[in-house]
Amino acid sequence: MSKVTVFASFVPKAGNEAKVEQILTGMVEPTRAESGCEQYNLYKSKDDQPTYHLFEIYEDQEALAFHRETAHYKAYRAEIPDYLAEPIGVKVLESL
């Protein structure tokens, strides 16, 4: 089985940066505690209009599927779109 890497980007609506950051930072601890999650790191660009990026690595596709079924994932996905200027940019990557 191969590892699954996910790169997700979030562009907040102006004035919603703190709320987006709060929602995303709330995902870090519970996701890192999931079996199969090898890395879950949150970054913020240093631009005038910050963009947030999640870099995630899961041991396999099943671990990613498990993550997407957790209560914390479903809650964040239901809440965060209201605070974003555009849809979440999600890329699922494979190693070369």
C-alpha positions as CSV (number, residue, x, y, z in Angstrom):
1,M,0.0,0.0,0.0
2,S,1.3,3.5,-0.8
3,K,1.1,6.6,1.3
4,V,-1.5,9.3,0.4
5,T,-0.5,12.9,0.5
6,V,-3.1,15.7,0.6
7,F,-2.4,19.4,0.0
8,A,-5.3,21.7,0.8
9,S,-5.5,25.5,0.4
10,F,-8.0,27.9,2.0
11,V,-8.5,31.5,1.0
12,P,-10.5,33.4,3.6
13,K,-12.9,36.1,2.8
14,A,-11.6,39.5,3.9
15,G,-12.1,39.9,7.7
16,N,-12.5,36.1,8.2
17,E,-8.9,35.2,8.6
18,A,-9.1,34.7,12.4
19,K,-12.1,32.4,12.1
20,V,-10.6,30.3,9.3
21,E,-7.4,30.0,11.4
22,Q,-9.4,29.0,14.4
23,I,-11.3,26.3,12.5
24,L,-8.2,24.9,10.9
25,T,-6.1,24.9,14.1
26,G,-8.9,23.0,15.8
27,M,-8.4,20.2,13.3
28,V,-4.7,19.6,14.0
29,E,-4.8,17.8,17.4
30,P,-7.6,15.4,16.7
31,T,-6.4,14.6,13.2
32,R,-2.8,13.9,14.4
33,A,-4.3,11.5,17.0
34,E,-6.0,9.4,14.2
35,S,-4.5,6.0,13.5
36,G,-2.9,6.2,10.1
37,C,-2.2,9.9,10.1
38,E,1.5,10.3,9.7
39,Q,1.6,14.1,9.2
40,Y,-0.9,16.9,9.5
41,N,0.7,20.4,9.3
42,L,-1.0,23.8,9.0
43,Y,0.8,26.7,7.3
44,K,-0.1,30.3,6.7
45,S,1.3,32.4,3.9
46,K,3.0,35.7,4.8
47,D,1.1,37.7,2.2
48,D,-1.1,40.7,3.0
49,Q,-4.1,38.5,2.4
50,P,-3.1,35.2,4.2
51,T,-3.9,31.9,2.7
52,Y,-3.8,28.7,4.8
53,H,-2.4,25.4,3.6
54,L,-2.7,21.9,5.1
55,F,-0.1,19.3,4.3
56,E,-1.2,15.8,5.2
57,I,0.2,12.3,4.9
58,Y,-1.7,9.2,5.6
59,E,-0.4,5.6,5.7
60,D,-2.8,4.5,3.0
61,Q,-6.1,5.3,1.3
62,E,-8.1,3.6,4.1
63,A,-6.6,6.0,6.7
64,L,-7.6,9.0,4.5
65,A,-11.1,7.5,4.2
66,F,-11.3,7.1,7.9
67,H,-10.3,10.7,8.4
68,R,-13.0,11.9,6.1
69,E,-15.6,10.0,8.2
70,T,-14.6,11.5,11.6
71,A,-16.9,13.9,13.4
72,H,-14.3,16.7,13.6
73,Y,-13.7,16.4,9.8
74,K,-17.4,16.6,9.0
75,A,-18.0,19.5,11.4
76,Y,-15.1,21.5,9.9
77,R,-16.2,20.8,6.3
78,A,-19.8,22.0,7.2
79,E,-18.6,25.2,8.8
80,I,-15.6,26.5,6.9
81,P,-17.1,27.3,3.5
82,D,-19.1,30.2,4.9
83,Y,-15.7,32.0,5.7
84,L,-13.9,31.3,2.4
85,A,-13.6,33.5,-0.7
86,E,-13.4,30.4,-2.9
87,P,-13.8,26.7,-2.6
88,I,-11.2,24.7,-0.8
89,G,-8.4,23.7,-3.2
90,V,-7.7,20.0,-2.5
91,K,-5.0,18.0,-4.2
92,V,-4.5,14.3,-3.5
93,L,-0.9,13.5,-4.5
94,E,1.2,10.4,-5.1
95,S,4.9,10.0,-4.8
96,L,7.0,9.6,-7.9
